[in-house]
Amino acid sequence: MLTMDALKNFGANTDEALGRCFNNEEFYLKLVKTVPSEPNFDQLVLSIENGDLKRAFEHAHAIKGVLANLSLTPIYDPANEITERLRAEENIDYKPLLDKMMAKRDELKALCEE
Amino acid sequence: MDRKSRYSAGIKRKVIVVDDEYVNRQMLGFIISQKYDVMYAENGRDALEKIKTVKTELSLVLLDIMMPEMDGFELIKIMKDDEELRHIPIIVLTSEESAEVKSLKLGASDFIMKPYNRPEVILARIGRIVELNEGRHIIQDTERDTLTGLYNQNYFYEYAVQLDQYFPNWEMDAVVIDVDHFHLVNSLYGRQFGNEVLVKIADTIRSILSETMDGYACRYEADKFYLYCTHLDDYEVIRSQIMEELFTLGDDKRVRIRLGVYSDVERQLGMEERFDRAKLACNRIRNNYTQAIAYYDNKLHKDAIFAERLIHDIHDAIVNKNLVVYYQPKYGVQGEKPVLKSAEALIRWNHPEFGMISPGKFIPLFEDNGLIQILDHFVWEEAAKQIRKWKDEYGVTVPVSVNVSRMDIYDPRLETRLLDILKDNGLEPSEYMLEITESAYSDDSSQLIEVVQSLRDKGFKIEMDDFCSGYSSLNMLTMLPVDVLKMDMQFVRNVHTDENSFKLIKLVMEIAEFMNFTVIAEGVENKEQYDLLKQAGCDLIQGYYFSKPVPADEFVQFFDKD
């Protein structure tokens, strides 16, 4: 079962995130559990594979917003970097950044499934 | 339930959170759900559909910008272009600083930065926008006339003044548009039709203001419209445009409008004063069916001010004895020589500032506003005292006729008042004659006939004044309780030059004889007229031929002549 401690250990800024939820842990955890199945992750990867950087930016931007609100910092950081590079239309190899983000997403997924 | 009722009932206001991300929607919804009834939409298109279903009760849209299907910017544009949705405030949710300015320019009220730090601040911002918007709406509700959507009078004046301030050099006109006899339109065709007329006029004015001229308009009282607009040389174009639109409501229903225009207003006058002038022009053609537009000029203004002065001064005139009763003799002419039979009491006003004022200037004015009763009562009392005085001092009885206005006829105390006056002066009704103008009879009111009949039963002699000036029919004569016909001065004046006038007078004499009426000719000025009238069989003659109206102390000279 996902706990606040587990999220803290994961690196999430749970205090900050709870502040947005009037310290309602249950509500916060409920929202966090939706993140691993968030379709924008896979859509982002696909868009980059297809070279559609504009679409990729939209997905990255969407993910970043959700992660920021939930203060899921370990995933947010690479997502933020991807978003900003895509916004600047940087034609780089995004794979290392994507891998880093997806690894952290999978880590969260594992926590949720425990 | 409308916005204001909901406000007072303390019910949660409805807001919609539009965001394509479930987590973001839920989190913001969670923050605000304590205070608001929250709806959700996943994108602009979904939001638009939902907003339309709750447009009258929605207090706020919280809107993300980057969304699939329809983004936030597009939704803002659509809402601001929509008459029914543009009043709903929008707060943009964004993490992009660049989006803030664009959103505000498009018409968003505020923005909230993502991520949602400090939920209390978010709640406060939302609360402020909702409150501001409701306040604005309360103002908008009160500043508009609910039927026509035009401004009401007070706000209209405010906006008109503002227009002056912004454009001090514009030539502006104050225009009053009045629906003729609107109460009759309501009675004849129903109140709903009456409302349709008002709405049609308002709509036409609105479209004129948006297409051809600058300015503001309001509905004033029930059936008038005020227009403060850039100058136009000829308002016929406006009048005909409104009439054309009214025609579409049904060509069988006759509705007429008239316009009073105060052109190129003087800026130093107050706004109300400017419209008083336009109203004055408009009132001048109230019963004139040949003229539908009147322009204010200075003479009109002077006449109105003079009329106001007279109305103001009438009470003082009585107290200060500026009102005086004059008497004009009436002679019986069918004997060997003319014999003084009676007199007519006529009012004169010696105003301390204006001098002698012609009755033609103040009597029609007082007939219009009801003050004529004050004058009539004054004359009745003075005349009765005078008859008494002549009886006491000279041993002569001169019956005096006094005017009874249409308004007196409908006064339930009329008979008592007249009888009291006679009683106070020890007079009999036969010594006191009542003149009622012909046009009062053509009201064809059974009440009028009843009242006059009752006075006649008490012994008063009734004279029908201005006979032949109006629309009396021969048939009417058989029904009217009248003793004396007093022929209109216009006929008498032409009797010696116009054969038809003479023939008509002879005809009247024959009818009078047949009906047993006495006939008086008034306005007789010379011997020619006198001879012809005498020859025609006229019983009594009054006019400058014998004497002009004179003060009571001069009247006694006619006793000596007898």
Chai-1 contact restraints between the chains, C-beta under 6 A:
chainA,res_idxA,chainB,res_idxB,connection_type,confidence,min_distance_angstrom,max_distance_angstrom,comment,restraint_id
A,R20,B,Y116,contact,1.0,0.0,6.0,A-B,restraint_1
A,R20,B,P119,contact,1.0,0.0,6.0,A-B,restraint_2
A,F27,B,F30,contact,1.0,0.0,6.0,A-B,restraint_3
A,L31,B,V23,contact,1.0,0.0,6.0,A-B,restraint_4
A,H61,B,M66,contact,1.0,0.0,6.0,A-B,restraint_5
A,A62,B,E21,contact,1.0,0.0,6.0,A-B,restraint_6
A,G65,B,N24,contact,1.0,0.0,6.0,A-B,restraint_7
A,G65,B,K114,contact,1.0,0.0,6.0,A-B,restraint_8
A,V66,B,E21,contact,1.0,0.0,6.0,A-B,restraint_9
A,V66,B,V23,contact,1.0,0.0,6.0,A-B,restraint_10
A,A68,B,P115,contact,1.0,0.0,6.0,A-B,restraint_11
A,N69,B,N24,contact,1.0,0.0,6.0,A-B,restraint_12
A,N69,B,M27,contact,1.0,0.0,6.0,A-B,restraint_13
A,N69,B,P115,contact,1.0,0.0,6.0,A-B,restraint_14
A,N69,B,Y116,contact,1.0,0.0,6.0,A-B,restraint_15
